[in-house]
Amino acid sequence: MKKKLVMRITAVCMAVFMATAPISASAATILKVGSSGKGVKTVQSSLKELGYYKHGKLTGYYGDITKSAVKRFQKENGAVADGIVGKKTLALLNSAVKETSDNKSTKGEAVKAAKVENESSSTIKIASIDTSENMSGDLDWFKEVKYIWGKGKVAIVTDVDTGKSFEVKRTYGSNHADVEPLTKEDTKIIKNIWGGFTWERRAVVVQVNGYTIAASMTAMPHAGVDSIAANRYVRNRSAGYGYGINLDAVKGNGCSGVMDIHFKNSRTHSTNRKQSSQQNMVGKAADFIESLAAEL
């Protein structure tokens, strides 16, 4: 299994996503967590071109993912690594982007790719695994993960077999993470990976708060109604869950209810037991992370 996963990984360079125009210092003197708008998106574009911002989308929102990318850039370029974009960091970004555009061949290798067997050798799936983060592996849900990934926090999830990534928010769950896709586009990616909404277990990698964690996910939204306010008692909850509390906190994302992500030693809510089918996928994801770390 491990050898097959290693064979699927090959190094590729990121495509350049932004124009080379410099960031205007007057447009945003200070950008930090909570900031949003064009200035943030431009900073994300610059960081993406330089290989620091690994997320697939430019969100225009300055959250933990952007802060982490800024801190890595600052640390490697002699600035105070506070995760805040001020005048000095803007100047460093502008200089670095210009240098990169003048000589793109000097850009460092930043991502890993998963090459799917039985497909054309030219078909490469890009796995958005941030290899600069802590390659943590199979962390225990009850002892570690539930505290690392608090409710309300957004994480990047990458499917091991396809390398496709999407964002989810942890909104509920105590025995495992109950999550919701952040946007309709994230839901679309999930349905593309699973072939629709399904209880199928798949090995995934979860990146949150600087950790890269082995997990197992199903893609069946359940126990919610998107059109009604969260936490109210409602009827006809998704996936046949009937009457109960509406577990749907993220609205307008193209699905009703939550999806399950399991980690090492996590349990179901209904039976309070570990499922071997989930734990097997966690093990597969842990092997993938181990293989990826060995390639660094």
VMD Tcl script that draws the C-alpha trace (Angstrom):
set ca {
  {0.00 0.00 0.00}
  {2.73 2.41 1.03}
  {4.82 1.71 -2.07}
  {1.82 2.35 -4.30}
  {1.15 5.64 -2.55}
  {4.78 6.68 -2.88}
  {4.65 5.91 -6.62}
  {1.68 8.25 -6.90}
  {3.65 11.20 -5.59}
  {5.77 13.26 -7.99}
  {7.16 16.75 -7.64}
  {5.67 19.61 -9.63}
  {5.97 23.37 -9.58}
  {2.98 25.60 -8.90}
  {1.44 27.42 -11.86}
  {1.77 31.19 -11.64}
  {-1.63 32.65 -10.71}
  {-1.12 36.39 -10.39}
  {-0.07 39.33 -12.52}
  {3.26 40.91 -11.68}
  {1.92 44.33 -10.66}
  {3.23 45.31 -7.20}
  {1.01 45.58 -4.14}
  {0.12 49.17 -3.33}
  {1.20 50.18 0.18}
  {-1.52 52.82 0.20}
  {-4.20 50.21 -0.55}
  {-3.65 48.43 2.76}
  {-1.01 49.61 5.22}
  {-1.77 46.76 7.63}
  {-3.50 43.48 6.83}
  {-4.08 40.87 9.52}
  {-6.50 38.18 10.66}
  {-10.02 39.46 10.06}
  {-9.12 41.71 7.13}
  {-10.83 41.14 3.78}
  {-11.05 42.54 0.28}
  {-8.91 43.04 -2.82}
  {-5.79 43.87 -0.81}
  {-5.93 40.50 0.93}
  {-6.54 38.67 -2.34}
  {-3.52 40.40 -3.90}
  {-1.34 39.37 -0.95}
  {-2.62 35.79 -1.28}
  {-1.80 35.86 -5.00}
  {1.74 37.02 -4.30}
  {2.23 34.37 -1.62}
  {0.82 31.73 -3.97}
  {3.23 32.67 -6.75}
  {6.10 32.48 -4.27}
  {4.99 29.06 -3.04}
  {3.82 30.01 0.45}
  {0.04 30.06 0.02}
  {-0.90 26.46 -0.81}
  {-4.68 26.72 -0.73}
  {-6.38 26.25 -4.09}
  {-8.52 29.41 -3.95}
  {-7.81 33.10 -3.37}
  {-10.50 33.84 -0.80}
  {-9.90 37.53 -0.11}
  {-10.28 36.76 3.60}
  {-7.31 36.94 5.98}
  {-7.67 33.84 8.13}
  {-5.36 31.25 9.70}
  {-4.24 29.89 6.30}
  {-3.10 33.31 5.09}
  {-1.52 34.18 8.44}
  {0.49 30.95 8.39}
  {1.69 31.67 4.82}
  {2.69 35.23 5.76}
  {4.64 34.03 8.81}
  {6.60 31.53 6.73}
  {7.41 34.22 4.15}
  {8.48 36.66 6.86}
  {10.65 34.10 8.62}
  {12.47 33.15 5.42}
  {12.96 36.76 4.35}
  {14.36 38.29 7.53}
  {11.22 40.00 8.79}
  {9.52 39.66 12.16}
  {7.30 36.59 11.81}
  {4.15 38.08 13.32}
  {1.77 37.12 10.51}
  {0.81 40.75 9.89}
  {1.32 42.42 6.51}
  {2.68 45.93 7.11}
  {4.80 48.23 4.92}
  {8.00 46.19 5.34}
  {6.32 42.89 4.45}
  {4.57 44.51 1.46}
  {7.92 45.77 0.19}
  {9.49 42.33 0.62}
  {6.58 40.70 -1.22}
  {6.81 43.15 -4.12}
  {10.54 42.58 -4.42}
  {10.23 38.80 -4.24}
  {7.43 38.68 -6.83}
  {9.41 40.85 -9.24}
  {12.48 38.64 -8.84}
  {10.38 35.52 -9.40}
  {8.72 36.91 -12.51}
  {12.14 37.80 -13.92}
  {13.43 34.30 -13.35}
  {10.62 31.80 -12.81}
  {13.02 28.90 -12.99}
  {14.31 29.79 -9.51}
  {10.99 29.17 -7.86}
  {11.33 26.36 -5.27}
  {9.36 23.16 -5.38}
  {6.27 23.77 -3.22}
  {3.70 21.02 -3.69}
  {3.39 17.28 -4.22}
  {1.26 15.61 -6.89}
  {-0.61 12.35 -6.83}
  {-0.49 10.50 -10.16}
  {-3.53 8.24 -10.52}
  {-2.87 4.70 -11.79}
  {-4.54 3.50 -14.98}
  {-4.79 7.07 -16.30}
  {-2.71 8.80 -18.93}
  {0.78 9.59 -17.69}
  {0.16 13.23 -18.53}
  {-2.80 13.45 -16.13}
  {-1.54 14.81 -12.83}
  {-3.65 15.44 -9.77}
  {-2.22 18.21 -7.59}
  {-2.41 17.42 -3.89}
  {-2.61 20.66 -1.90}
  {-0.55 19.29 0.96}
  {1.42 22.03 2.67}
  {4.70 20.21 3.26}
  {6.07 23.00 5.45}
  {3.55 22.17 8.16}
  {3.82 19.60 10.93}
  {3.33 16.19 9.24}
  {1.55 14.88 12.31}
  {-0.01 11.66 11.03}
  {-2.63 9.71 12.96}
  {-3.26 11.89 16.01}
  {-5.78 10.70 18.59}
  {-9.16 12.42 18.33}
  {-9.97 12.56 22.03}
  {-6.48 13.43 23.27}
  {-5.39 15.87 20.56}
  {-7.43 16.53 17.43}
  {-10.65 17.78 19.05}
  {-8.59 20.50 20.74}
  {-6.45 21.33 17.70}
  {-9.55 21.64 15.52}
  {-12.04 23.55 17.62}
  {-15.63 24.14 16.60}
  {-15.96 27.04 14.19}
  {-12.47 26.49 12.72}
  {-11.98 26.00 8.96}
  {-9.68 23.24 7.66}
  {-8.37 22.20 4.26}
  {-9.22 18.57 3.44}
  {-7.37 16.66 0.70}
  {-8.56 13.34 -0.68}
  {-5.63 10.89 -0.71}
  {-6.53 9.08 -3.93}
  {-7.35 12.07 -6.15}
  {-5.30 14.87 -4.56}
  {-8.33 17.19 -4.76}
  {-8.84 19.65 -1.92}
  {-11.71 21.60 -0.42}
  {-12.55 23.58 2.72}
  {-14.87 22.57 5.55}
  {-15.82 24.10 8.89}
  {-16.16 22.02 12.05}
  {-19.59 22.96 13.39}
  {-20.72 20.10 15.63}
  {-19.63 16.72 16.99}
  {-17.97 15.35 20.11}
  {-17.12 11.71 19.26}
  {-15.84 12.82 15.85}
  {-15.88 15.99 13.76}
  {-19.19 17.00 12.20}
  {-18.28 19.36 9.38}
  {-19.90 21.42 6.63}
  {-18.50 22.49 3.25}
  {-17.63 26.17 3.36}
  {-19.09 27.11 -0.05}
  {-21.07 25.67 -2.95}
  {-17.79 25.22 -4.81}
  {-16.43 23.08 -1.95}
  {-19.60 20.96 -2.07}
  {-19.16 20.59 -5.82}
  {-15.59 19.31 -5.34}
  {-16.76 16.84 -2.68}
  {-19.49 15.47 -4.94}
  {-16.97 15.18 -7.77}
  {-14.61 13.12 -5.59}
  {-17.27 10.82 -4.11}
  {-19.51 10.71 -7.17}
  {-22.35 12.41 -5.32}
  {-23.52 12.37 -1.71}
  {-22.64 8.99 -0.19}
  {-21.64 7.22 3.04}
  {-18.53 5.82 1.35}
  {-15.42 6.08 3.56}
  {-12.38 7.71 1.95}
  {-8.90 8.41 3.29}
  {-8.27 12.15 3.61}
  {-5.65 14.51 5.03}
  {-6.86 17.38 7.23}
  {-4.74 20.54 7.53}
  {-5.63 22.88 10.36}
  {-3.71 25.16 12.73}
  {-0.35 24.03 11.34}
  {-1.07 20.30 11.65}
  {-1.42 17.68 8.91}
  {-3.61 14.88 10.27}
  {-4.75 11.50 8.97}
  {-8.51 11.09 8.76}
  {-11.47 9.33 7.14}
  {-14.47 11.13 5.66}
  {-17.93 10.33 4.37}
  {-19.79 12.67 2.03}
  {-23.38 12.29 3.15}
  {-24.91 15.49 4.57}
  {-27.31 14.55 7.34}
  {-29.42 15.83 10.26}
  {-29.94 19.30 8.80}
  {-32.08 21.62 6.70}
  {-30.15 24.39 4.94}
  {-33.19 26.65 4.53}
  {-33.96 26.84 8.27}
  {-31.92 28.47 11.04}
  {-29.42 26.25 12.84}
  {-30.14 24.62 16.22}
  {-33.92 24.86 15.90}
  {-36.06 21.75 16.19}
  {-37.18 20.81 12.68}
  {-38.79 17.97 10.77}
  {-37.53 16.14 7.71}
  {-33.84 16.54 8.42}
  {-31.54 15.31 5.64}
  {-30.61 11.64 5.10}
  {-33.78 10.47 6.84}
  {-32.90 11.83 10.27}
  {-36.46 13.01 10.88}
  {-37.35 15.33 13.75}
  {-34.62 16.92 15.85}
  {-32.13 19.76 16.21}
  {-31.16 21.33 12.89}
  {-27.45 20.61 12.47}
  {-26.86 23.06 9.64}
  {-24.83 26.14 10.57}
  {-23.24 27.00 7.20}
  {-25.92 28.36 4.90}
  {-26.00 28.54 1.10}
  {-23.29 25.90 0.62}
  {-25.32 23.54 -1.52}
  {-26.04 20.89 1.09}
  {-28.21 20.36 4.16}
  {-26.62 19.11 7.36}
  {-23.21 17.86 8.40}
  {-20.68 15.34 7.09}
  {-18.52 13.05 9.24}
  {-14.74 13.14 9.56}
  {-13.19 10.47 11.78}
  {-9.71 10.35 13.29}
  {-7.69 7.81 15.25}
  {-9.89 6.28 18.00}
  {-12.89 8.48 17.21}
  {-16.36 6.95 17.62}
  {-19.84 7.17 16.16}
  {-22.38 9.34 17.95}
  {-25.15 6.75 17.89}
  {-23.25 3.67 19.15}
  {-20.25 5.29 20.87}
  {-18.01 2.72 19.16}
  {-15.06 2.85 16.80}
  {-15.78 1.72 13.26}
  {-13.11 -0.44 11.65}
  {-14.10 0.89 8.21}
  {-13.29 4.43 9.35}
  {-10.11 3.44 11.21}
  {-8.83 1.56 8.14}
  {-9.10 4.74 6.10}
  {-7.35 6.71 8.86}
  {-4.51 4.18 8.61}
  {-4.35 4.61 4.85}
  {-4.12 8.39 5.25}
  {-1.40 7.97 7.90}
  {0.62 5.82 5.47}
  {0.21 8.52 2.84}
  {1.50 11.23 5.21}
  {4.42 9.03 6.24}
  {5.32 8.42 2.61}
  {5.02 12.11 1.80}
  {7.24 13.08 4.75}
  {9.85 10.54 3.65}
  {10.05 12.23 0.26}
  {10.88 15.65 1.75}
}
mol new
graphics top color blue
foreach p $ca { graphics top sphere $p radius 0.5 }
foreach p [lrange $ca 0 end-1] q [lrange $ca 1 end] { graphics top cylinder $p $q radius 0.2 }
display resetview
